[in-house]
């Protein structure tokens, strides 16, 4: 959480703009593919391993050029401080 919360901004909804009905925040995290101990890299590698196993995508390879790891936060109490 300490990796994502400081970087979160209001989420953009379909059609552009932010939602008036809910408070959600998101950020994208780019793995450092050269650092195997980096938390985001480890999460990304686990997601790719899962996709290979469950989806039977033997040739799916993680690395530069792939989508970032996304993180979302939905404020359960919209009357509280809106920033996570």
C-alpha positions, -999 to +999 in steps of 0.1 A: +000+000+000+028+024+007+039+020-029+006+030-044-014+053-021+010+084-024+007+082-062-031+077-066-052+102-084-090+102-091-100+074-114-112+083-149-145+067-159-159+056-192-164+087-214-138+106-195-139+126-164-143+114-128-174+098-112-198+119-093-214+088-078-183+073-061-149+081-050-122+059-066-085+064-071-060+045-092-024+044-103-003+024-127+030+008-115+058-001-139+078-031-130+116-028-130+122-060-150+160-059-142+153-060-104+139-094-093+135-082-057+113-052-066+078-057-052+060-046-084+082-068-105+074-098-083+036-091-085+038-087-123+057-120-127+032-138-105+003-124-127+020-136-158+026-171-143-010-173-134-021-163-169+002-189-184-011-216-162-048-209-162-051-196-197-026-222-211-006-195-228+028-212-228+043-186-250+032-156-229+063-137-218+065-108-194+089-079-199+092-044-213+063-033-235+036-050-214+008-032-196+016-018-162+003-032-130-028-012-120-040-005-085-074+008-075-089+021-042-126+026-037-135+049-008-160+030+013-172+062+030-176+090+005-183+115+033-148+111+047-115+125+034-117+116-003-079+112-007-066+077+003 
